[in-house]
Amino acid sequence: MQRITRIRKAGPWHDAGALLAWAALILAAIAQISGGIAPLVLGLVLFAAGLSHGAGDEQRGLMKRFGLIQAAAYLVVGAAVAGLFLAEPLAGLALFLALSAWHFARSDCAMGPLARGAIAALATGGSALFRPRETTEVFEAVIAHSVPGIFMDLVALAGIAGCVLVVISLVRNERGCGEALIALAATALLSPVLAVGLIFLVGHAIPIQRRQIAAYGQRTVWKAVALPTLIAFAGGAGLAVLTATCRLELELAAALAFGLATPHMLTERLER
Ligand SMILES: CC1=C(/C=C/C(C)=C/C=C/C(C)=C/C=O)C(C)(C)CCC1
């Protein structure tokens, strides 16, 4: 019998992504059942785990590290969006949700268009549909402003569209329909931050990173994303610690987090 003692270097290591997705699903179920702050904490960890998918500069079939000027421009745009959030919280939230839906639906994560649409609509509107009270509380906490019922109704409409799209993508057996179904189950069963964190990681960040690794190779991808991922991770952890220890207002931390996520959604593959 031939024993395999060494891992083939050329082996499909990007399939670690599949393992990560399963781990996230299992941990999400455990956190939801545990209750308390576990769903919130794990939700934030899942967002952090997916940061690297957008940390490289992928344009016109090339993957490289962002240059200094691009990084500076990124920070300036991010700060401007954070400013909008603080000045006009409800408009900022509406813009962020709309851009997120557009980004989830458009990103090249090797899925069919209906599945991507379902994931986009559920990530933004699924929690408002299935858990309106809890979701309103989260929105009001992060923008430190009341959120009118009509706003929540409009967001929930996106959730309804997402449910319809999941069914059609399943019937057509479209690529990504499994992740779309996970998005539906997540928003129905999990607390809002955990649900969206799970969808972000399993239905967006992991599929994109797996496609990038398959297209450019592991070395190129990690070389491009390692440093910016580390910086983003340190920044996110800093915001979380300062907020948890009451040294930073939640709405300021949220404005910075939403603001700094926005340029990634704007710069990604605009040539397509
Ligand atoms: C609906 C909803 C949320 C939406 C988060 C979104 C839509 C995040 C999008 C992130 C993206 C697109 C990152 C970049 O790749 C919150 C704020 C967690 C609160 C709970 C309910």
The ligand as a Gaussian input file, in Angstrom:
#p B3LYP/6-31G(d) Opt

LIG

0 1
 C      -28.338000      44.247000       7.353000
 C      -27.543000      44.413000       8.614000
 C      -26.227000      44.833000       8.591000
 C      -25.577000      44.979000       7.277000
 C      -24.289000      44.824000       6.967000
 C      -23.780000      44.843000       5.603000
 C      -24.730000      45.006000       4.486000
 C      -22.456000      44.695000       5.411000
 C      -21.809000      44.695000       4.131000
 C      -20.485000      44.528000       4.016000
 C      -19.772000      44.522000       2.770000
 C      -20.476000      44.586000       1.485000
 C      -18.416000      44.440000       2.835000
 C      -17.526000      44.474000       1.701000
 O      -17.179000      43.549000       1.016000
 C      -25.473000      45.121000       9.886000
 C      -24.815000      46.493000       9.823000
 C      -24.417000      44.045000      10.155000
 C      -26.418000      45.159000      11.095000
 C      -27.389000      44.063000      11.072000
 C      -28.280000      44.113000       9.876000

